[in-house]
Amino acid sequence: MQLVQRIANFFHNEPSTKRPKPGELIRRREEDSWRDYPADGLTPARLSAILKAADDGALSEPMQLYEQMEEKDAHLFSIANTRRLALTGLEWEMVPASDLRPGLDAALAAEAADYCAQVLGSIDALDDALQHLSLALGRNIAVAEVVWDFKDGSHTIVDLAPIEFTRLVFDGLDQVRILTDDEPLDGIALPANKFVVHTPHATTGHASRGGLLRVTALAFLGKNYALKEWLTFAEIFGMPIRVARYDPSASVEEKRELLDMLTSMGSEAAGVFSKAVELEIIEANRGTPNPPYDRLVNFLNREMTKAWLGQTLTVDMADQSGSKAAAEVHDRVRKDILLDDIRKEGRTVRRDILRPLAQFKFGLDVPVPFFRRKPEEPRDLRELADVLSVAVNDLGIQAPTRWVHDTLGIPQATDGEATVGRS
């Protein structure tokens, strides 16, 4: 019977109107902070086994691996945070649905947008929750619990609580579930209107198959091997060799004393020898070609960068050449990725947070507002003002006052506030 119900829920696309219970459902456990460190001693066979376990719906070990990959690889950490901070570092705004979809009730749409903006703005942990959801840019899934309360005659949101990644599993229908004390193996199904589930990378099957950290796992493994070999090479061939030649008549005690002196020189590179001793320092790796490790590491770094940012010229110019036009094209690629991340984050927030919040307050027919980040694009304000003047004064185009103020960066005056200019 439960399987039949789960199949029905899976194919049922209509939003649920069920009001969730107030308070938190998922309680934090001590074992949430436990780690197995699967990246330590990682091998190709072990990596393959971990990814296959993820395909079967077990996410604990792959999520721990992804976490450790960013901790152990400074380059991967940098590009991952570059992409995430490009999104979470932007200011957000609540856009009335009537602004994007003409024909809706503009007054009700504006009231719903103001209400949702007020509720989200009052959540102290909102930024932390949005940053947690941005981790899906890499892991391809992030879940947060929506904590509801009953205030002023309506359900309202009072908190957004991130869910630990190791508590996520998938069932046979690729639906995410959360492990609890009562259900430590299969987990519980996610109640309607109770959780935010962000899966930004499109993929078939369940979400763990499409993350960027999975794509870069092989490059991380290859780089890890290359760095180990590089450090071994540097330890063996990087230190210059000290050779002392002694007189054939030297005694055993003198030879031992000479060896002890060479050993004790260390990094000071200083010693006292008799005139009968010839000291020579041989430069390491003299006359041999440079090892390929640096080229291999740089290649793997570029592969990671292309996977995360779509290009390389805005990150690292080492061993690269390109024109200004090429750099501008690469920067546009990065901006296209950011706009896509903004769109997908807004879709998730609108579906899992704003829709139930607005409908519980105003009813099912309310125009649900849109959550949108405001990209910071440098503009020539004088040129923009000239275009706006022609559009409004000469062509008679009616530009929304709010849009004009936002575009020009001029705040709107409050009631009774002194202003300059024509009324």
N, C-alpha and C positions, 0 to 999 in steps of 0.2 A: 504493500500500500504506500509506503514511504517513497519507493522508487517511482511509482506512478505519479505521485504528487510532485516529485522533483522534476520529472520529465515535463509535466504540465507547466510548472513554473518556468522551466527553461524556454519553452516555446510561447509563453504568455508575455507579450511585449507591452501591454498596457500598464501605465504606472499605477502602483498600488496606492490606495487611499488609507491604508491602515496606519493608525497613529501609534508610534512606538512608546514603550513605557519610559517614564522619566528615569534619569540616572544612567550610570555606566553598566554595561553588560559584561565587558571583558576586563577582568581584574589582572593587574600585573603580578607575575610570579617571580620567585627567586631565580628559577632556572632560565628566565628570559635573558639573563646576562651571561649565561654559560656559553663557552665557545670551544669547538673542537680543533680549530686552526688547520683546516684541510689544505691550505696552500703550503704548509711546511713539508718539505720533501716531496712536492708534487711531481708526478711523472705523467707521461702521455697516457698510459693505461689508467692511472688513477683519475686523470681529468676526464677521460672518456666515460668512466664508470659514474662519476658525479653528474655529468650532463645527461646520461641515460636515466639516472635516478630522478632528475628533474622532469624528464619526459613522462615518467610514470606518476608524477604529481607530488613527489617528496621534495620539498623546497628547502628544508633546513640546511642541509650540507651545501648545496649550490649557493644559497644566500650568504652563508658564512664564508664561502670561497670568494664571492664577489666583494664582500666587505674587506677581506684580507688583501685582495688584489689591489685595491685602492690604497690600503695602508702601506704596502710593501713597494709600490711603484710610484715614485714621485711624479713622473711624467703623466701616467694615467690619472693620478689624483688631480693634477693641474688641469688637464683638458676636460675631465669630468666636471670639475667645479666651475670651469670657464663656461661650459654650456649651461649648467644649472643656475649659476649666479646671473647669467645673462637674462634668465627668466625671472627668478625670484627677486632680483634687485630692482625690478621695475615697479612703479606705483600701480595700483589697481583701481578700477572704477566700476561702478554699477550702471549699466546702460539700460534704460527702459526699452522694453520689447517693441514699443511703437516707433522708436527711432530707426529700427532696422526692418520692421515689418509694418508698413503703412496699412491703415484700415483698422487697426486695433484701437481699443478704448485708451486714448492718450492719458486721460486723467488717472484712470485706474493703473495703467502701466507705470506712470510716474510715481504714484503712491506706493506701489509694490516695490519699485526700485529703491525708493528712499527707505522703506522699512527694512529691506534686506541689507542695504548698506549700513544702516544703523545697527542691526543685529550682528553682522560680521565685524563691524568696527569695534563692538564692545567685547569681543572674544579676545582675551589676553594672549591665548596660545595660538592665534590664527597664523602668525608668521611661522611659528615652529611647525604647525601642521602643514602649511603649504610647502615648506622646505622638505618635510618628510615625504610629501607626495612627489616632489621633484626628484627624489631618489629613484623613482620609476624610470627616469631618463638614465638607463643603464640596466636596471633589474627588470624593467618592463612591468612591474606591478608594485603598487604601494597602497596600503589600506589604512584608513583612519576611522575611528568610531565617532559618530555624531551623538553627542550627549544632549538630550532634550530635557526641558523642564516645562512646567505648566504655569504661565504667568499671564496676568491680565486677560484671562478667559481664553487663552490660546496656547498651543504648543509652540515653544520657541527654542532656539539652539543656545546653549550656554557654554559649550566647550567642544573642541575637536581633539580627540585623543589618538595619537599614532599607535598602530598595532605593530608589534615586533615581527620582523620578517620571518623569523624561525617558527612562528606559530601559524604560518600559512600553508595550506595543502590544497590540492585539487582533487575533485572526485572523478568518477568515470565519465561524466558529461562535461568535463573541463570547467566546472564551476568552483570558484574559490570557497574554501571553508576555513574556519579558525579553530585551532586546537584549544581545548579547555581542560580543566581538571576532570570534568564529567565525561568528556569525549577526547581522551588524549591521543587516539589513533586516527579516527576518521574526522574529528572536528565537528563543529556545528555549522549549519547553513546560515547564511547572512539574512537576518530579518529585513523586511522591506523598510526603506527610509531610515535605516539605522547606520549604514556604513558608506564611506566614500571609497570607491575602488578606481584607482587611476592606472590605466594600461595604455601608454601613449604609442607604442610601436605596433603597427598592424602585423598580425601573423595568424596563420591557421593553427587550430588546436588551442591549447591554453597559453596564457600570457608568458610563461617562463621561457618559451621557445624563441622569443623575438628580442631579447634585451641586448643592448650594446656591450655589456660586460661579457655576455656569452660570446658575442662575435669576436671580441678582443682577447678571449681567454687563451687561445693558441699563441697569439703574439706575446702575451704575458709570459707564458711558459717558455717559449723560445728565448725571450729576453732574459729570463731568470737563469737559464742554462748558460747563455753567453756571458752574463755578468760573473757567474761563478768561475768559469774558465778564464775570464779576463783577470780576475783577482788572483787566481792561482798563477797565471803567467806573470803578473806584475810582482808577485812574491818571489818567484824563482829567478826571473830575468831582469827585474827592475832594479835590484840592488847591485851596485858595482862590486866586483870581486877584488879582494886585497891579497896580493901575493908577495911574500917576503923570501928572498933568496939568501941563504946563509953560507958562510965559509965552510968548506969541507972539514975543517979542523974543529968545528964547533962541537961541544959536548952534548950529551943527551939532555942535561939540565938546561943548557942554553937554548936548545931547540924547544923544549917544553915552555920555557919562559917566553920565548918568541911567539909561540902559538897562543899562549894565554894573553899576551899583549895585543895580538891581532884581534882576538875574540872580544877583549874588553874595550877596544876602540869604539865600537858601536857607532852612533850618529855623530860623536865628537870628531871622529876621523883624525885623531892626534895620538902620537906615540913617540917614545924615545928608543932609538936603535943605535947600535954601534956602527962604526964605519965599515965593518965587515958585512953588514946586512944591506941588501938591495931591496927596497920596497917599491912595488908597482901596483897601481890601481887600474884594473881593466874595466872599461865602460861596458855596461850590460847591453846585450843585443846589438853589439857593434857589427856592422856589415851584413845584417840580416834584415829582410823586409818586415815592415810593420805588421802586426797580427791583424786579422780581419774582424776582431771583436767590435771595435768602435763603429765600423761600417755596418755590421749586422745590427747592433743596438740602435743606431740612427735609422736604419731602414724600418725596424719594427716600431720605433717611436712614430715614424711618419705614417705607418699603416694604422696605428691606433688613432692618430690625429685625424686621418681621413674618415675613419669610421664614426668618430664623435662629432667632428666639426665640418666634414665634407670637403676640406681643403687643408693646406699646410702653410701657406705664405703668411697668414696672420698670426702664426704661432712661433715658427722657428725658421730663420733664414740661413742656418748653417748648411754649407755644402749645397745651397740652392741659388739659382739665379732666375730672375724674372723681371719683366718690365712693370712699370707702374700700372699699366692697363691690366696686366695679369693679376696683380695684387688687388686691384679694385674688383675684378671679376670674382676672385676668391672671397673678398669681403662680402659681396652680394650673396654668394652661396651661403655664407654663415648667417646673414640676415634672413634669408629664406627659411633656414632651419629654425631660427628663433621665432619667426612668425608662425610656423607650423606648431612649435611647442606652445606658443600662446593660445592658438586656436584649440588645441587638444586639452590644455589645462582648463580653459574656459568652458569647454563642453562638459568635462567631468564635474566641475564645480556647479554648473547650472543644473545638471541632471540629478546629482546626488545630494546637493545642499539647498540650492535656491528653489528648485521646483517644490519639494515638500514644505519648505519654510513658507513660501508664498501661498501655496494652496491651503495649508492649515489655517492661515490667517484670513485669506480673502475668498476661498472657495476654488473649485476645480477650474473655473473659467477664467481665472486671473491670467493676464499676460506675464509669463515668467521672465524676469529681467535677465540680462546677460552679464556675466563676469568677464572683464577684459583687462588685460595689462595695457599700459600706455607706452609704446616704444618711444624711446628718446632719439629722434632724428634731427640732426642739425639742419636748420633752415635759414635762408636769407630772409629775415623778417621784413626788410625794406621792400624786397621784391614781392613777398607775399602780400604786404599791405597794398602795394600798387595793383596787384592782380585783384585783390578783394575790392578795392575802390572802383575799378573798372566794372567788375561783375555786379556790384550793388548799385552804383550811381549811374552807370551808362547802360548796362544790360538789364537792370531791374531784377536781378536774381535775389531772392529772399534767402539769406543765409541765417541759420539758427544762431541766436545770440550766444548761447552756451558754447557752441562749436567755435565761434569767432574768438571768444575769450580764451578758451583752451588752446587754440592754435597759436594765438599771438602771445600767450603766456601772461595775459592781463587778468587778474582776479575780478570777479563781479562784485560790485559795491553792495553792501548790506543796507537794509532800510535805515534811513536817517544819516548815513555816512556821507561826509563831504566828498564831492567829486570835482574833477576838472573837465573841461570840454563842453560842447554844446549839449543841451538836454534834449 
